[in-house]
C-alpha cells in the first residue's frame, strides 16, 4: 500500500500523508475503511511509530482520517470531498505557474498537452 523512499528529501510522514490522500482520491481507500495500526505500519515500513502517528495526526487534522479511541483510524466519511476542495485551492498555484510559463515563452498548446496527459493517466 505504501512505498517509502528513505533517501528522498521529502520527510517520511509527508510521503505517507500524500500517498494516503492519493489512495483516497483514486478510490482505493473508501470512507469507513480502517487504516493499518500505527504499530503494524511502522513495522511493515521499518519506520519509527512516532512518524506514522505524526502522519495520521496530520491526516486527521485535514479531515481525511477519523481516529476512534480504542478502535483505530478510519477514512473519514467525506474525505474525498475535503481533498477535492483542498486540490481546488491549487488552481491558484496553477494560474501562477501558467503565468510564469507564458512569460518564459512556453506555448499554450504545450501546457494544455501536459494537462491532458495528466488527465489521461487517471
N, C-alpha and C positions, 0 to 999 in steps of 0.2 A: 504494500500500500504506500509506504513512504520510502523515499530514497534520499539519504543524506549524503551530501558532498562535504566530507570533513575538512577539506582544504580550500573550500570556497570562501571568498571574502564575506559572503552573506552568513550571518550568525545562524546556528543550527535551529534555534527556536523560530526564527523568521522563515526558514525553509519549511518547517512543519506547519506554520501558520499559512503560508502561501499554498502549499500542497493541499492542505485541508480545504482551503477556500476553492481551489480548482476542482477538487473532488465534489464539493457541494454544487458548484456552478454547473459541472458537467452531468450531474445527476447520479454519480456513482454513490455518493452519500446522500441519503434522503432524510427528511425530517423524522425524528424519533430514533434514528439509527444510533446504537451505542458505540462510543469510541473505545479503543483499547485502553485498559487501565494505564495509569502513569507508570507503574512498576513494569508491567509486561512490555509496554512500548520502549521503555528505557533499556530493558534487557535486549529486546529484539534489535534495536538500533545501536546498541552499545553507547548510550548517551546518558549523562547524569540525569536522574529523575527530576532534579530541580529545573533542568532545561525543558523537559516535557511539561512540567507544571506551569512554567512561565508561558509556554506556547498556548496551553489550554486556558490559562487566565486571560491572555490576550484575545483569544477567540471568544471567550465568554464575554469580555468587555465589548467586543464588536457585535455581540448578539448572534454569533454563529453557533456557539455551543451553549448548552444549559447544564450546569452542574447540579446533580441531585445528591444531597448528602447521603452517604451510605450505599449509594447505587452506582455512581459513576457519572461520566459526562455523556451527553446525548446531543445530537444535532438538533438545533432549535427549530421550532415549528415554522417560523418564517425566515429561516437562514438564507434561502435563495433570494428572496425579495430584498433583504437587507444588503446582501452582497451586490445585487444588481444596482441598487441605489448608490452604494459606495463606488462602484465602477462608473456609474453615470457621471459622478463628480470628476472623473479622469478626463472627460471630454474637454475640460478647460485646458488641461495639460496638452491634449492632442492639438487643440487650436493653436496653442502657443508654439508647439513643435512645428506645426504646419507653417506658421509664420516664418520661423527660422529657416525651414527647408525652402520656402518660396524665395526668401532673401538670398539663399545660397544658390539659387538657380536650378533647383531640382524640379523637373517638370511635374505638373499636377497629375498627369497620367501615370507617372511612376509611383507617386504616393497612392493613388487610387488602386493601382495594381497590387501594391503591397497590402493594402487594407482588404481587398478582395481575396488575396491569397490567405490571409488570416481567417477570414470567414469560411473559406472552402475547407480548411483543416477541421472545422467543427464537425 
